Amino acid sequence: MPHLTTDEAAEAFLEDADLSTYDLSGMTLHSFEFAPKSRQVNLRFPEPLLAAVKARAAAAGMSYQKFIRLSLEAALRAPGPGASRP
């Protein structure tokens, strides 16, 4: 897979590329956050829970705050009880 440094280069590559010739099994999902974070929330966690969250976040290569935010977003997207989804 070529290293593409601009949107234009990526678009040009995808115009003619046959992606079936590439092994994409190692790809990971990335989330790009565009919405500004306008509200702050303070939470208290038991120390073992916070340590586990920080360890999981580090393993995923992100801050523990982002890990918590993404976990909450995933929980809200999952089917289950609740009135409405954001």
N, C-alpha and C positions, 0 to 999 in steps of 0.2 A: 504494500500500500504506500503510495507516495506521501511525503510530508507536505501538506498544503497549508500555507500561511495566511491566506486571505479567503474571504467568501467567494470572490471572483474566481480564484484558482480552483476552489472546491466545485463551484458550479460548472466550470469548464471541464474539469475531470469527469464529473458525473454525466455530462452530455453524451459521452461516447464510451464510458467505462462499462465493462461487463463484470459486475460485482460477484458473479458466480465463480469467477476464477480466483477469488481471494478467500482465505480462511478467516472468517469473521467470528469464529466461535469464542475468541478471547476478549471480545469487546465488552465494555461495561456501560451501563446506563449512566448518563450525566444529566444533572438538572441545572439549568441556568436560571438564576433568580433575577427577575427584572422589577418586581414590585418593591417599592421602598418599604423598609421596616419602620413603621411610624409609631408603634406602641411597644412599651416595655413591660415584661412580666417578671416578677420575682417569685421564685419557688424555693421551697426547702425540701431537700432530699436526704434520706438516710445515707450515711457515708458509703456503705457497700454498693448501694444503687448508683450513686454518682461515680464511684470508681469504675463500675461496670460500664456505665454510659461512656465515660472518658476512654476506656480501653477499646470499646467497639468503635468509637469515633476515630481514634488514632489508627485503628486497623483499616478503617475506610478512608483515611487520609483527609479528614475534615475536623473542624472544631467541634467541641461537644455541644455548643449552642446550636450550630447548624444541624448536627445529628438529631438533637431533640426536636427541632422545628420540622425536619423532614420526617421523623417518626410520627409526629402529630398529624402532618399532612397525609401520610400513608394510612394512618388509622381512620381519618375522616373519609378517605376515598374507598376504603374497604366496605363491602356490604355488611349490614348489620342494623341493629336498632338505632333509631334516631330520626328526627323529623326531616331535616334538609342537609344537604352537603354544600360547602362553599365552592 
